[in-house]
Amino acid sequence: MASKAFDSTKSDRIFDVFNFIIMTMIMIITLYPFLNVLAISLNDSTDTVRGGIYLWPREFTLENYKTIFSYSSLIQGFKISILRTLSGTVLGLISSSMLAYTLSRQDFQSRKFISTFLAMTMYVSGGLVPTYMLMRHLDLIGTFWIYILPGIVSAFNVFVIRSFIDGLPYALQESATLDGANDFTIFYKVILPLCKPVLATIALFLAVGQWNSWFDTYLYNGNKSHLTTLQFELMKILQSTNQGANMINANDMANQMAQVSPESIKMAITIVVTLPILFVYPFLQRYFVSGMTLGAVKA
């Protein structure tokens, strides 16, 4: 018995060692691209041209970040990106959760028809040109609301939230109804507090989608400098860098470009647009895991 216990303990230790090594390798492979970009963004641009920078800067400097924050369009794009992310996330959560709650009600007679209609939107799209024409007829082009209203309700988000609500005891709603609560009271005081995991999951989806979006800016507000977004400015800079051209706003960036290289600018902006999401995710991670496992079980 003692030998079997010893063999079991030895095999467990061997497994733990191999597991630690494998997980460490996966962590290094996962983190290396980000650490490499961070190192290049913090390295002197003249020295960056030589190459050979991997996990830490060879000649530390903050000049790259000073340069990009001196670019007025980036500051404006940063403000608009934050505003659209906050607005789109909050409004998207409210609208999707209210629709999901309505579809989860067993006494709602049209729930099957509306659910089928929503599901069709996930497979069938009107196309880019009809969508553009619709936005033009709604007078949304050239406005901030073009970033919010078209995606305020997502069929996928509605189904995930509805699945989570369906998993809650329906007796909670019945008892609240017997106590005289109306639908809005049940929704805000009974359903929403219990839906924190799935709402955090959807909030992360919405926030990342809004923060990373640039194509709608290019399509609808490309010539509106006051409505530009950070990702759109990043796209322009990356495009000009890949083509070997000058920076987008040559008048604002002429002096800075004499001191920094396009590669350094590209890496610095990449870090700037990535950090906000990295700061938000740890606060939502515990809800994210439970929300995905509980809220997306049912169809």
N, C-alpha and C positions, 0 to 999 in steps of 0.2 A: 504493500500500500504506500509505503514511504517513497519507494522508487518511482511509482506512478505519479505521486504528487510532485516529486522532484522533476520528472520529465515534463509534466504539465506546466510547472512553473518555468522551466527552461524554455519550452516552446513559446510560452506567452511572452517571455522576455525577447526572444528572437523576433517574434512577430512585432512587438512594440518597436524594436530597433529598426526593422525594415519599414514599418509604417512611418516612423519619424523621418527616416531618410527620404522616402518617397514624397511625403507631404512637404518636406523642406525643399526638395527639388521643384515640386509644383509651385510652391510659394515664390521661389526665385524666378522661375520661368514667367509667372504671372506678374510679378512686380518689376522685373527688369526693364520692360519697355517704358514704363512710367518713370522709373528712376533714371533711365538714360536720357529721357526728354528733359527731366528736371535738371540733371547735371549739365546738359548742353545749354539750357536756358540761363543757368547761373555762371556759365563760363565766358571768359573774354572772347568776343566775336572774332577777333583777329587770330587768336589761338585756336578757335574752333575749326577754322579752315584746315588746319593741319590734321584733324581727325584724331582717332585714338582715345576719345572720351567715352567712358563706359558708365560707371556707377557714381562718380563724384567729379566735380569740376576741377580742372587743372589750374586755372587762374580765376579765382572767384571774383564776381562782379555783379552788381545790380543794375548796370547800365542798360541792359536789354529791357528790363521792366520799366525803367524810367522812360525809355524811348517809346514804348507802346502806349504808356499812359499819358504821354504828351500828344498823342494822336487824338484829336478832338472827336472824331467819329467813333472811336472805340469807347470813349467815355459815354457818349450818347447811346451807343449800342448796348453797353452794359446796363444802363438805366432802363431802357426799353425791354431788354431780356428779363431783368428782374421783375419789372411790372407785369409783363405778359405771363411769366411763370407763376407769380402769385395769383393774379386774376384768373388765369386759365385753370389753375389747380383748384382754387376755391369754388368757382362757378361750375366747373366740371364735376366736382364732388357733389355739390348740392343738387344739380340737375339729374345726374346719373343715379344718385341714391334715392331721390324722390320717385323717379320713374321705376326703379327697381322695387321699391316698396309697394307701389301701385300694382305692379305685375305680380307681386307675391301674394296679394290679397286674394283669398279664395272666393270672395264674393264679387270680384271684379269680372264681369261677364265677357269683356273683350280681351282678356289677358292672352288667350291663345292666338287670336288674330294679330294683335300688336307684337307679340313675341315672334311670330312667323315673319311679320313685316320687318322687324329689326334684324332678324337672322339673315334675311335676303340682302340687306345692305352690306353685310360682311362678305358676300360673294359677288355682288353685282355693283358696278360703279358706273356713273354717268360719263366718266372720262374727263380729261383735262380741259378741253375746249368748252363743253357744256357747263362745267363747274365755273370756269372763268366768266362765262356769259351770265350765269346766275349771280355771281358775286357783283358783277357790274350792274345788273338790273336792281340789285338790292342796295346799290350805292355804298358798298363796303370797301371798294378799292380806294386806296389812299387814306384809309382811316385805321386807327388802332384796333378797332373791333374785328377787323379781318383776321386777326390772330386768335380771337376768342370764340366768336359765334359759330363758325363752321364746324368746330370740333367740340362744342360744349357738351354734346351727348354722343357717347360711343357705345355701340351695341355690345361690344366685348365687355366693357366696364359694367354695363347694366346687367348682363348675364352673370358676371362674377358676383356682384353685390346681391343680386336676386337669389342666387344659389346659396349664399351665406345666410340670407334672411330666411329662406325656406328651411334651413337647418335649425332655426330657433323654434322653441315650443310655441305653437299657435295659441296655446292657452293664455300666454302673456297678453296678447292682443285682445282676446275675448274678455279676460278679467278687467283689463283697462277700459274696455267698452262698457262693461257692466257698472264700472265706477263713474261713468259719465264722461269719459275722455273722448274727444273727437279724433279724426284721423291725423290732424297735424300734431296734436298732443301725444298721440301714440307714437308717431314717427320720431319726434324730437326728444321725447322723454323716455321712451321704452326701446325703440329700435336702434337709434343712433348710438347710444352708449354701449350697446352690445356689439356694435359693428366696427369697433375701433381697429381690429386687425385687418379686416378687408378694406376699410377706408384708408388705412395707412398704405396698404399695397397699391390701391388705385391712385392715391395721392403721389406715390413715387413714380408710377407709370406716367401720370399726367405731367408732373414736374420735369422729368427727364425729357419727355417728348416736347414740351414747350421750350425748354432751355436749349435743346439741340436743334430745333427747327430753324432752317434758313431758307428753304425753297419757297415758302409762302411770301417771305420778304422779297426774294428775287422776283417772284411772279407778280405780286400785287403792289409792292411799295419800293421797288428797286431804285426809283428816282426820288424818293422821299427821305432826305437825309435825317429829318427829325423823327422818323419812324424806323430807322435802321436797327438791326439787332446785332449782338456780339458775334453770333455764329456766321451771319452774313458778311460781316467785316473780316472775319477769319477766312472765310471762303475766298473773298477777293484777294486777300494778301497771299494765301496759299497759291491761288491761281496765277497771280503775277510773279510769284517766286518760281513756280514751275516753268513759266514761260521765259524766265530770265529778264522780265521787264522791271521797270521801276515800281515803287510803291504806288498805291492807288492815288493818294493825294500828294503829289510831288512837291507842292509848295510848302506843306506842313512838315514833310519828312526829309527834305533835301539835306539839311544839316545832320540829322540823326543818321541817315544812311551812310554818311561818310565815316561813322564810328562803329556801326554794327553791321553784321552780315544778314542777309535774308534768312539763312538757316537759324540763326539765333533768335530773330524776330518770330519765326514760325514756331519754334519750341516754346518761347516765352508766352505767346498767345495761347498755345495749346494748354499750358499749365493754368493760365488764368481762367479759361472757359471750363476746365475740368474740376478745379478745386471746389466750387460751390456745391456740386453734386456729391463730391466725396465727403463734405462736411455734413450734408443732410442725411445721407444714407445710414450712418451709424445710429441715429436717433429713431429710424424707422425699421431697422433691420429685424428686430424681434417681432414686430407686427407683420413685417413682410413675409417671413417664413410661415407663421401660423395662418396668415391670410391666404397665401397661395395653397396651402394644404387643405384648408377648411372651405374656402370660398369657391374653389374651382373644381370641386368633386363632382357636382351634379351638372347636368346639361341644361 
